[in-house]
Amino acid sequence: MPDHDAIAAEILRQTEARGAGKSICPSEVARALAPEEEAWRRLMGAVRAAAIRLARDGRIEVLRKGKAVDAESEIRGVIRLRVKE
C-alpha cells in the first residue's frame, strides 16, 4: 500500500500533467498506484484524504459539481481534483 507521500506525489503529478483548468478523478490516482480492481478501490479513502490535505495546503483544488469547494468543510460524494490556479 502506497504511503501518504507517494499518494500526494501522484496527485500532484497527474493534476500538473492535466494542466490548468482541467481536473482528474481521484480513481485515476488510485488506479495508477494499484492497478488491480480490489487494490485501487481500497486505496480510494487514502487518496481522498491526501487530496484534502493538499487542498488545505493550497496546492490543489477539490471540485464538486465543477466548482471548487472548501477543504475545511466535509467533502462528500463525487469529487474531482485540479492544480491550483
ABEGO torsion letter per residue (X at the ends): XBBAAAAAAAAAAAAAAAEBGBBBBAAAAAAAABABAAAAAAAAAAAAAAAAAAAAAGABBBBBGGBBBBAABBBBEBBBBBBBX
